């Protein structure tokens, strides 16, 4: 752009594709704007102009400013940004501008480890739905074997990995032992990207120290909600997030549900307290949810929702690999979307023989209260839901 074009932009004021900066400081705020413009529709950052469109200039040496901006464009964000720089000598100092085009890359840009987008006159972090749309736009499809760019091998918990190896029957104390990096690589926990090693999605969710630390995995957890009614319009009684590794998520969500309240029942005049649902059925449904969910849907969580007369467990994504509701109910041989995660959960004792999950849930519910679970498969909205009924004529209760 020429100076006359920049003056016209200044007269228009800040907006979706224009941002003013009085000075440059440590470039952090400039970096957020660069990131937001690159992830959105592009834009121009003009330094040396106040929010009220007054041209005050940047007091710093012009050559030094250009050097700093050039360096920041190469190393300040998660990937280099190809932008055009310009400047004009004003009476009180130089005015600098950065023309940032829309980024075309493997995934959205990040500044200070966070994704930023443009919303009206501000650079903001996207909502979960906006983030999902952004990843879809960039064509980033996250599968269990895909590397997470920020996930270094040091983010893998070695104790968790050794526990897994013990469950597989390996002695990790007997010499000689494989090199630890080779062991992680051979089991698809880490992969080599260029000349660097990065944890895979499977590695982060099965063995990570903090699996939800990355922008892509923030919602890979189970959200637990108890309502005081029959639908989501009712008052919310309790909310919890079951995060962590996938085995920890199942344990925490199961514990949350079983801790809500109990039914009173009598057998031979003897009172018995029962949980809302049998542990085995709940755990089986949650295991299937974390193993078979579609991890390319980054903006959605698994939902564990308790209503007056039912409990719903909803998993993002359609049934995997051409499975149908009828085949699931019949106990057909499963076609897992995430084979490594399924193998991990089986080794850790969370899954039994493959294909028995629905049969186990049905058996447990029949014995518990004479009901059968329902399975809903919504291909259009991409979710699978298991519904457990709390019993004919019975009303669930949440302990205060």
C-alpha positions in Angstrom: 0.0 0.0 0.0 1.0 3.6 -0.6 0.9 6.3 2.0 -2.2 7.8 0.4 -3.9 4.4 0.9 -2.9 4.3 4.5 -4.1 7.8 5.1 -7.5 6.8 3.7 -7.6 3.8 6.0 -6.7 6.0 9.0 -9.6 8.3 8.1 -12.0 5.3 8.0 -11.0 4.3 11.6 -10.4 1.0 13.2 -12.5 -1.9 12.1 -12.6 -5.6 11.2 -9.4 -5.3 9.0 -7.7 -2.2 10.4 -6.0 -1.8 13.8 -4.1 1.3 15.1 -1.1 1.1 17.5 0.3 4.2 19.2 3.6 2.5 19.7 5.1 -0.9 19.3 6.3 -1.8 22.8 7.4 -5.5 23.1 5.3 -6.4 20.0 3.0 -8.8 22.0 -0.1 -6.8 21.2 1.0 -6.4 17.6 1.5 -10.2 17.5 -2.0 -10.8 18.6 -3.3 -8.6 15.8 -1.1 -10.2 13.2 -2.3 -13.6 14.3 -6.0 -12.6 14.3 -5.7 -11.0 10.8 -3.8 -14.0 9.4 -6.5 -16.4 10.8 -9.4 -14.3 9.6 -9.6 -12.3 6.4 -6.3 -10.4 6.6 -5.8 -6.8 7.6 -3.5 -3.9 8.2 -1.8 -2.8 11.5 -0.8 0.8 11.5 1.7 2.0 14.2 2.1 5.6 15.1 -1.7 6.3 15.2 -3.9 6.6 18.3 -7.2 4.9 18.8 -8.9 8.3 17.9 -7.0 8.3 14.5 -4.5 11.0 15.4 -1.2 10.5 13.7 1.6 10.8 16.4 4.4 8.7 14.8 6.7 6.2 16.4 9.7 7.8 18.1 11.9 4.7 17.6 14.5 4.7 14.8 12.7 3.6 11.5 15.4 1.1 10.5 15.3 -0.5 14.0 11.5 -0.7 13.8 11.6 -2.5 10.4 14.2 -4.9 11.8 12.1 -5.8 14.8 9.0 -6.3 12.7 10.8 -8.4 10.2 12.3 -10.6 12.9 8.9 -10.9 14.7 7.2 -12.0 11.4 9.7 -14.8 11.1 9.9 -16.1 14.7 7.2 -14.3 16.9 4.3 -16.5 16.0 3.8 -20.3 15.7 4.8 -20.1 12.0 6.4 -17.4 9.8 4.0 -14.8 8.4 4.5 -13.4 4.9 3.5 -9.8 5.3 4.4 -6.5 3.6 5.9 -3.7 5.6 5.7 0.0 4.8 6.5 3.3 6.5 6.2 7.1 6.1 8.1 9.9 7.8 5.6 12.1 9.7 6.5 15.3 11.5 6.5 13.6 14.9 8.0 10.3 13.9 7.6 7.5 11.3 4.3 5.7 10.7 4.7 2.0 10.1 2.2 -0.5 8.7 2.1 -4.2 8.3 -0.2 -5.7 5.6 -1.1 -9.2 6.9 -2.8 -11.5 4.3 -5.0 -14.4 5.3 -2.8 -17.3 6.3 -2.8 -20.5 4.2 -1.2 -23.2 6.2 -1.5 -26.5 8.0 -3.3 -25.1 11.0 -4.3 -21.7 12.5 -1.5 -19.4 13.7 -0.9 -18.9 17.4 0.6 -16.1 19.3 1.9 -16.8 22.9 0.5 -20.3 22.5 -3.0 -19.1 21.7 -5.2 -18.9 18.6 -6.5 -15.4 17.9 -9.2 -14.2 15.5 -10.7 -10.9 14.5 -14.0 -9.9 15.9 -15.2 -6.3 15.0 -12.4 -4.0 16.2 -10.7 -6.5 18.5 -8.4 -9.5 18.4 -10.0 -12.2 20.6 -9.7 -15.9 21.3 -12.3 -17.9 19.4 -15.2 -19.7 21.1 -15.1 -23.5 20.8 -17.5 -23.5 17.8 -15.4 -20.7 16.1 -12.2 -22.7 16.8 -13.8 -25.8 15.3 -14.8 -23.9 12.2 -11.3 -22.4 12.0 -9.6 -25.8 12.1 -12.1 -27.0 9.5 -11.2 -24.0 7.3 -7.5 -24.8 7.5 -8.2 -28.4 6.7 -6.6 -29.7 9.9 -8.2 -33.0 10.7 -7.0 -34.4 14.0 -6.8 -38.2 14.3 -5.2 -40.3 16.9 -1.9 -40.7 15.0 -1.6 -37.0 14.1 1.1 -35.0 15.9 0.2 -32.1 18.1 2.6 -29.3 17.2 3.1 -28.0 20.7 3.3 -31.4 22.4 7.0 -32.1 23.1 8.1 -35.6 24.3 8.7 -34.1 27.7 4.9 -33.7 28.0 4.5 -37.5 28.2 4.3 -38.9 31.7 6.9 -41.7 31.9 5.2 -43.3 34.9 1.9 -43.6 33.0 3.7 -45.1 30.0 5.5 -47.6 32.2 2.2 -48.6 33.9 0.8 -49.3 30.5 3.8 -51.5 29.6 3.4 -53.4 32.8 -0.3 -54.1 32.0 1.0 -55.5 28.6 3.3 -57.8 30.5 6.6 -56.1 29.9 9.3 -55.9 32.5 10.7 -52.4 32.4 13.4 -53.1 35.0 15.2 -56.0 33.3 18.2 -55.1 31.2 18.7 -54.4 28.4 15.8 -52.0 27.9 15.0 -50.2 24.6 15.9 -46.5 24.4 12.9 -44.6 25.9 12.5 -42.4 22.9 12.5 -45.5 20.6 10.0 -47.2 22.8 7.6 -44.2 22.6 8.1 -43.9 18.9 7.6 -47.6 18.3 4.2 -47.5 20.1 3.0 -44.4 18.2 3.1 -42.2 21.3 5.5 -39.8 19.6 6.3 -39.2 15.9 9.0 -37.3 14.1 7.9 -34.1 12.3 10.7 -32.7 10.2 13.7 -32.9 12.6 11.6 -32.7 15.8 9.7 -35.2 17.9 6.1 -34.5 18.8 3.5 -36.4 20.8 0.6 -37.8 18.9 -3.0 -37.2 19.9 -3.1 -40.7 21.2 0.1 -40.2 23.2 -1.2 -37.0 24.7 -4.6 -38.4 25.7 -3.3 -41.8 26.9 0.0 -40.7 28.6 0.1 -36.9 28.7 0.9 -34.9 31.8 -1.8 -32.3 30.9 -3.8 -33.6 27.9 -6.1 -30.5 27.7 -3.3 -28.0 27.6 -3.3 -27.6 23.8 -5.7 -25.5 21.7 -6.8 -28.6 19.8 -7.4 -30.8 22.8 -9.1 -28.2 25.2 -12.5 -29.9 24.8 -11.4 -33.5 24.7 -13.0 -34.2 28.1 -16.3 -35.2 29.7 -18.6 -32.5 30.9 -21.0 -33.6 33.6 -24.2 -31.8 34.3 -27.2 -32.6 36.6 -30.5 -30.8 35.8 -33.6 -30.3 38.0 -36.0 -31.4 35.3 -36.5 -33.3 32.0 -34.4 -31.2 29.6 -31.6 -28.6 29.4 -34.1 -25.7 30.0 -34.3 -26.9 33.7 -32.2 -25.4 36.4 -28.6 -26.8 36.7 -27.9 -28.5 40.0 -24.4 -29.6 39.6 -21.6 -29.2 37.0 -18.2 -30.9 36.8 -15.5 -31.4 34.2 -13.9 -34.9 34.0 -10.5 -34.0 32.4 -7.1 -35.7 32.2 -6.1 -38.8 30.4 -8.9 -40.9 28.8 -8.8 -43.5 31.6 -8.9 -40.8 34.2 -11.8 -39.1 32.5 -13.8 -42.3 32.6 -13.0 -42.9 36.3 -13.8 -39.3 37.3 -17.1 -39.1 35.4 -18.2 -42.4 36.7 -17.4 -41.3 40.3 -19.2 -38.0 39.8 -22.4 -39.8 38.7 -22.3 -42.4 41.4 -21.8 -39.7 44.0 -25.0 -37.8 43.0 -27.6 -39.7 45.0 -29.2 -43.1 45.6 -32.6 -44.8 45.3 -34.2 -46.5 48.2 -35.4 -50.1 47.6 -36.4 -53.0 49.8 -35.8 -56.7 49.6 -37.5 -58.9 52.2 -38.3 -55.8 54.2 -34.6 -54.9 54.3 -33.8 -51.4 52.9 -31.1 -51.2 50.3 -29.5 -48.1 48.8 -28.8 -48.2 45.1 -26.9 -45.8 42.9 -28.7 -44.0 40.1 -27.2 -46.5 37.7 -25.0 -49.6 37.8 -21.3 -48.8 37.7 -20.6 -51.3 35.0 -23.1 -49.9 32.6 -22.0 -46.3 33.1 -18.4 -47.1 32.8 -19.0 -49.2 29.6 -20.8 -46.3 28.0 -18.2 -43.7 28.9 -15.4 -46.0 27.7 -17.1 -46.3 24.4 -17.6 -42.6 24.2 -13.9 -41.7 24.7 -12.6 -44.5 22.5 -15.0 -44.1 19.6 -15.6 -40.3 19.5 -14.6 -38.3 16.5 -11.5 -36.4 17.5 -11.6 -34.3 14.4 -14.5 -32.4 16.0 -12.3 -30.3 18.2 -15.0 -27.9 19.5 -17.2 -30.4 21.3 -17.1 -32.3 24.5 -18.5 -35.7 25.6 -21.6 -34.9 27.7 -22.8 -36.8 30.7 -26.2 -35.3 31.6 -28.5 -36.4 34.4 -32.2 -35.6 34.1 -35.2 -36.5 36.3 -35.8 -39.8 34.7 -32.9 -40.5 32.5 -29.1 -40.2 32.0 -27.7 -39.3 28.6 -24.1 -39.9 27.4 -23.5 -38.1 24.2 -20.3 -38.5 22.1 -19.3 -36.2 19.2 -19.3 -37.9 15.8 -21.2 -40.4 13.8 -20.8 -44.2 14.4 -17.4 -45.2 13.0 -16.6 -47.1 9.9 -20.1 -47.8 8.6 -21.4 -49.2 11.8 -25.1 -49.1 12.3 -27.4 -48.9 15.4 -28.6 -52.4 14.5 -25.1 -53.9 14.4 -24.2 -52.2 17.7 -27.2 -53.6 19.4 -26.5 -57.1 18.0 -23.0 -57.0 19.4 -21.3 -57.1 15.9 -17.6 -57.0 15.6 -16.7 -53.3 16.2 -14.8 -51.1 13.8 -13.0 -48.7 16.0 -12.2 -45.2 14.8 -9.3 -45.0 17.2 -7.6 -48.3 17.4 -4.6 -47.3 19.5 -6.9 -45.7 22.2 -9.1 -48.9 22.1 -6.1 -51.1 22.6 -4.9 -48.8 25.5 -8.2 -49.0 27.3 -8.4 -52.7 26.8 -4.9 -53.1 28.3 -5.8 -50.9 31.2 -8.8 -53.1 32.0 -11.5 -50.7 30.9 -12.7 -52.8 27.9 -13.5 -56.5 27.8 -14.0 -58.5 24.6 -14.7 -56.2 21.7 -18.3 -56.0 20.6 -19.8 -56.8 24.0 -20.3 -53.3 25.2 -23.9 -52.9 24.3 -24.8 -56.4 25.5 -23.2 -55.6 28.8 -25.1 -52.3 29.2 -28.4 -54.1 28.3 -27.8 -56.9 30.8 -26.8 -54.6 33.6 -29.9 -52.4 33.1 -32.3 -55.3 32.9 -31.0 -56.6 36.2 -30.9 -53.2 37.8 -34.4 -51.8 37.1 -35.9 -53.8 34.2 -35.2 -51.2 31.5 -33.0 -51.2 28.4 -30.8 -48.4 27.2 -31.5 -46.5 24.0 -29.0 -45.7 21.3 -29.5 -42.6 19.1 -27.3 -42.0 16.0 -27.7 -38.6 14.4 -25.6 -38.6 11.3 -26.6 -35.0 10.3 -25.6 -33.4 13.6 -22.9 -35.9 14.1 -23.4 -37.4 17.6 -24.1 -40.7 19.2 -26.2 -40.8 22.4 -26.8 -43.6 24.9 -29.8 -43.1 27.2 -30.2 -44.9 30.5 -33.7 -44.8 32.0 -33.7 -44.4 35.8 -36.7 -46.8 36.1 -40.4 -47.0 35.3 -42.2 -44.5 37.6 -38.9 -43.7 39.5 -37.5 -40.2 39.9 -33.8 -39.6 40.1 -32.5 -37.5 43.0 -29.4 -35.4 43.4 -27.9 -35.3 46.9 -27.6 -31.9 48.3 
